[in-house]
Amino acid sequence: MKKDPIDVFDNWALIGRDERMAKGHAVSVKEMLKLAITGQKKFSFLDVGCGNGWVVRKMAKNNECLFAAGVDGSVRMIAKAKSVDEIGNYYCEDIRQWIPEMTFDIVHSMEVFYYVENPDTLIQNIFDFWLNPKGKLIMGIDFYYENTSCHNWQEDCGVNIMQLLPINTWVNFFRKAGFKNVCFRHLSVKEDWEGTLVVMGEKLT
Ligand SMILES: C[S@@+](CC[C@H](N)C(=O)[O-])C[C@H]1O[C@@H](n2cnc3c(N)ncnc32)[C@H](O)[C@@H]1O
């Protein structure tokens, strides 16, 4: 029987697979962070589905970053994050329901948004309740319809919620939520690999 994504990744933290995952995502995330912080001065930052918190710790070292935080539903991922960074800001919450107590200038997420039943609702909530005015959302995913090499992942991972959606649908979720200057690009493209789909938008209203 397939399992809830949070349970699957909780087990990954237990068996140490989180570190391999972080390494696999590092090249795309490096580029995503560059895109996210371009032109930003003195910003706050939230990593959604932060896993063991590696992106939060990376961003916290940036001189312009005033506050970096991460949220993840896995108890073991968050415990790992806190074990290496006692003073870091890590929240153990289910992003399908969570409304943060503060709002952020940059909300970033790598390989998370397709693990919820309604990604459009999540993106709308981020726009309405998580972001500051002029804030940015940047999302990276490797699991999307045009990237045909990933089509068997749901079977391989045994996860019960994985939304295999085309690029256009993701872009429209951003636009429908109210984001402006919505754009997308592919990072880390290889032969037989369409790369990480990155979608970005700004809250200008
Ligand atoms: C593929 S991992 C990516 C982790 C991290 N972004 C990275 O690049 O290493 C997906 C993460 O999303 C988290 N996640 C999935 N569904 C979630 C939910 N509903 N609420 C909070 N976290 C969730 C999982 O626990 C897992 O840590």
The ligand as a Gaussian input file, in Angstrom:
#p B3LYP/6-31G(d) Opt

LIG

0 1
 C       11.694000      15.376000      -1.970000
 S       11.823000      15.957000      -0.335000
 C       12.720000      17.481000      -0.597000
 C       13.432000      17.966000       0.643000
 C       14.275000      19.229000       0.447000
 N       13.534000      20.288000      -0.196000
 C       15.524000      18.913000      -0.320000
 O       15.683000      19.413000      -1.440000
 O       16.376000      18.181000       0.202000
 C       10.195000      16.498000       0.027000
 C       10.025000      17.041000       1.431000
 O        8.711000      17.595000       1.549000
 C        8.154000      17.231000       2.795000
 N        6.691000      17.215000       2.672000
 C        5.931000      16.510000       1.805000
 N        4.623000      16.767000       2.012000
 C        4.561000      17.663000       3.033000
 C        3.500000      18.328000       3.712000
 N        2.230000      18.106000       3.392000
 N        3.807000      19.184000       4.721000
 C        5.101000      19.417000       5.060000
 N        6.151000      18.820000       4.453000
 C        5.883000      17.953000       3.451000
 C        8.732000      15.847000       3.084000
 O        8.689000      15.525000       4.456000
 C       10.143000      15.978000       2.512000
 O       11.086000      16.369000       3.487000

